[in-house]
């Protein structure tokens, strides 16, 4: 009887050698939430290494809302006739939004000077890069949600008036199957 377990273990070993089982590969796809979290962690780490406290969510959003008022909507609307896909529209928005980087840098510098009393000389472009990127990301999100740009994506802007639901049948008609 002690020979049977020994034989079974050898047969399992040989079967694995002759007929290897498919090994499931790890998925390289990560959820967007995980990717964004890792980006934010990296930005915060870079800001700490440069000696600056990273910008907080509320301040980044406030700066974004202020700066996107300068976004050139006319330029975007002028070229939308030439754009075919939503991907092209998103890319055009990003390109035009990138032109606002100097204004974001200016606003982030002002924020660091007023909130943390950091001297202008300490605020190099490299030092504030993570905070500027954070504010620009919030600005891009706010732009896509804005009413005039949301219509380019054939989406109803948040809070827009929707068409009312029409009452066609009563509950008793539905219950009777009419």
C-alpha positions as CSV (number, residue, x, y, z in Angstrom):
1,X,0.0,0.0,0.0
2,X,2.9,2.4,0.6
3,X,3.9,2.0,-3.0
4,X,0.6,3.4,-4.4
5,X,1.2,7.1,-3.2
6,X,4.7,6.9,-4.6
7,X,3.4,5.8,-8.0
8,X,0.7,8.4,-8.0
9,X,3.2,11.2,-7.3
10,X,5.4,10.1,-10.2
11,X,2.5,9.8,-12.6
12,X,1.4,13.3,-11.8
13,X,4.9,14.6,-12.3
14,X,5.3,12.9,-15.6
15,X,1.9,14.0,-16.8
16,X,2.9,17.6,-16.1
17,X,6.0,17.2,-18.1
18,X,4.3,15.5,-21.1
19,X,1.1,17.6,-21.0
20,X,1.9,20.9,-19.5
21,X,-1.2,22.8,-18.4
22,X,-1.9,26.2,-19.8
23,X,-0.5,28.8,-17.5
24,X,-2.8,31.8,-17.2
25,X,-0.9,35.0,-17.9
26,X,-1.3,37.9,-15.6
27,X,-3.4,40.6,-17.3
28,X,-1.4,43.7,-18.1
29,X,-4.6,45.8,-18.2
30,X,-5.1,47.9,-15.1
31,X,-8.3,49.8,-14.3
32,X,-8.2,53.5,-15.0
33,X,-8.8,54.1,-11.3
34,X,-5.6,52.2,-10.5
35,X,-3.6,54.0,-13.1
36,X,-4.8,57.4,-11.9
37,X,-4.0,56.5,-8.3
38,X,-0.5,55.5,-9.2
39,X,0.0,58.7,-11.2
40,X,-1.2,60.8,-8.3
41,X,1.1,58.9,-5.9
42,X,4.0,59.5,-8.2
43,X,3.2,63.2,-8.5
44,X,3.0,63.5,-4.7
45,X,6.3,61.7,-4.3
46,X,8.0,64.0,-6.8
47,X,6.6,67.1,-5.1
48,X,7.8,65.9,-1.7
49,X,11.2,65.2,-3.1
50,X,11.4,68.7,-4.4
51,X,10.5,70.1,-1.0
52,X,7.0,71.2,-1.8
53,X,3.8,70.0,-0.3
54,X,1.6,68.7,-3.1
55,X,-1.5,70.8,-4.1
56,X,-4.7,69.6,-2.5
57,X,-7.7,68.6,-4.5
58,X,-9.9,71.6,-3.6
59,X,-7.2,74.1,-4.5
60,X,-6.4,72.3,-7.8
61,X,-10.0,72.3,-8.7
62,X,-10.4,76.0,-7.9
63,X,-7.4,76.9,-10.0
64,X,-8.8,74.7,-12.8
65,X,-12.2,76.4,-12.8
66,X,-10.6,79.8,-12.8
67,X,-8.2,79.0,-15.7
68,X,-10.6,77.2,-18.0
69,X,-12.6,80.4,-18.3
70,X,-9.7,81.4,-20.6
71,X,-10.2,78.3,-22.8
72,X,-10.6,79.3,-26.5
73,X,-14.0,77.7,-27.2
74,X,-14.3,79.6,-30.5
75,X,-11.1,78.0,-31.8
76,X,-12.5,74.5,-30.9
77,X,-15.9,75.2,-32.4
78,X,-14.2,76.5,-35.6
79,X,-12.4,73.2,-36.2
80,X,-15.1,70.7,-35.2
81,X,-16.4,70.5,-38.7
82,X,-13.1,69.0,-39.8
83,X,-13.0,66.5,-36.9
84,X,-14.6,63.1,-37.5
85,X,-14.4,61.0,-34.3
86,X,-14.8,61.7,-30.6
87,X,-11.2,60.7,-30.2
88,X,-10.1,63.6,-32.5
89,X,-12.3,66.0,-30.6
90,X,-10.8,64.9,-27.3
91,X,-7.3,65.4,-28.8
92,X,-8.2,68.8,-30.1
93,X,-9.5,69.8,-26.6
94,X,-6.2,68.6,-25.0
95,X,-4.1,70.5,-27.5
96,X,-6.0,73.8,-27.1
97,X,-6.0,73.2,-23.3
98,X,-2.3,72.7,-23.2
99,X,-1.9,76.3,-24.4
100,X,-3.2,77.4,-21.0
101,X,-0.2,75.8,-19.2
102,X,1.6,79.2,-18.5
103,X,-1.6,80.5,-16.9
104,X,-1.8,77.3,-14.7
105,X,1.8,77.8,-13.7
106,X,1.1,81.4,-12.8
107,X,-1.9,80.4,-10.7
108,X,-0.1,77.5,-8.9
109,X,2.8,79.9,-8.1
110,X,0.4,82.4,-6.6
111,X,-1.2,79.5,-4.6
112,X,2.1,78.4,-3.2
113,X,3.1,82.0,-2.3
114,X,-0.2,82.8,-0.5
115,X,-0.9,79.4,1.1
116,X,2.6,78.3,2.1
117,X,4.6,81.5,2.0
118,X,7.2,80.1,-0.3
119,X,9.5,82.6,-2.1
120,X,9.2,83.1,-5.8
121,X,12.8,82.0,-6.3
122,X,12.1,78.6,-4.8
123,X,9.2,77.9,-7.2
124,X,11.0,76.7,-10.3
125,X,9.0,75.2,-13.2
126,X,10.3,71.8,-12.3
127,X,9.4,72.1,-8.6
128,X,5.7,73.0,-9.4
129,X,5.3,70.6,-12.3
130,X,3.3,68.0,-10.4
131,X,0.9,70.6,-9.0
132,X,0.4,72.2,-12.4
133,X,-0.3,68.8,-13.9
134,X,-2.9,68.0,-11.2
135,X,-4.7,71.3,-11.8
136,X,-4.6,70.8,-15.6
137,X,-6.1,67.4,-15.2
138,X,-9.0,68.8,-13.1
139,X,-9.4,71.6,-15.7
140,X,-9.7,69.1,-18.6
141,X,-12.3,67.1,-16.6
142,X,-14.3,70.3,-16.0
143,X,-14.0,71.3,-19.7
144,X,-15.4,68.0,-20.9
145,X,-18.3,68.4,-18.5
146,X,-19.1,72.0,-19.6
147,X,-22.3,72.4,-21.5
148,X,-21.0,73.6,-24.8
149,X,-18.3,71.0,-25.0
150,X,-20.5,68.1,-23.8
151,X,-22.7,68.7,-26.8
152,X,-19.8,68.0,-29.1
153,X,-19.8,64.4,-27.7
154,X,-23.5,64.1,-28.1
155,X,-23.9,63.9,-24.4
156,X,-26.4,65.6,-22.2
157,X,-24.6,67.9,-19.8
158,X,-25.0,67.1,-16.2
159,X,-28.0,69.0,-14.8
160,X,-29.5,69.7,-18.2
161,X,-33.3,69.5,-18.5
162,X,-34.4,66.1,-19.8
163,X,-37.6,65.4,-21.6
164,X,-40.4,64.4,-19.2
165,X,-41.7,60.8,-19.1
166,X,-45.0,60.4,-20.8
167,X,-47.7,58.4,-19.1
168,X,-49.2,56.1,-21.6
169,X,-50.8,53.3,-19.5
170,X,-52.2,52.9,-16.1
171,X,-51.0,50.3,-13.6
172,X,-54.2,48.3,-14.1
173,X,-53.7,48.2,-17.8
174,X,-50.2,46.9,-17.3
175,X,-51.3,44.3,-14.8
176,X,-54.0,43.1,-17.2
177,X,-51.5,42.8,-20.0
178,X,-53.2,45.2,-22.4
